């Protein structure tokens, strides 16, 4: 099976190790990975700011980039959701709307995609660690990350008392309401640290960057990893973990 990889700008610019882990895992599972060149922002920030002109322009670029057949896999629930929102940007009956509908039906968040593969959720990964799971709001309650992590041998999956508590990032929310954002992050970090984890795991890069930053400012040595990174470590013997 051949898939197209959509890399969010946050991953490309700030957390490239997530993208590398995604490719490593997919290839280890026997998938051929294409990364269409020229990728830019999916248009989410413009869409949420009400800038429909730029949102449409960025959507049209993505429609061209991912016009090829096959699934489009993205290691971010928020960006995957934006690609699925493209039909709302164009009038029904237009060629752009038809292309947007076709693309939306081929877009998968990374964990969602893996959970639907043969053999899922147990792909033979093993990693002896205590992992605190952050269930990002952007994944709309998906159980895929927990299912995949729960099948990693030796991994103890921990969840806070309020697993649905927002980390405070929320894209533009953290810029518009920095005080509220900081307070939410403080609550989230406190809950996660109470679990005494070896690492923090999430399927959403923006949450990882936000919570990881909070942990770093507190001087707490808890690594913040994407689900793809945990699976990659587990599939390669965990050498980079210990």
Buried (B, 14 or more C-beta within 10 A) or exposed (E): EEBBBBBBBBBEEBBEBBBBBBBBBBEBBEBEBEEBEEBEBBBBBBBBEEBBEBBBBBBBBBBEBBEEEBBBBBBBBBBBBBBBBBBEBBEEEEEBBEBBBBBBEBBBBBBBBBBEBEEBBEBEBBBBBEBBBBBBBBBEEBBBBBBBBEBBEEBBBBBBEEEEBBBBBBBEBBEEBEEBBEEBBEBBBEBBBEBEBBBBBBBBBBBBBBBBBBBEEEEEEBBBBBBBBBBBBBBBEBEEBE
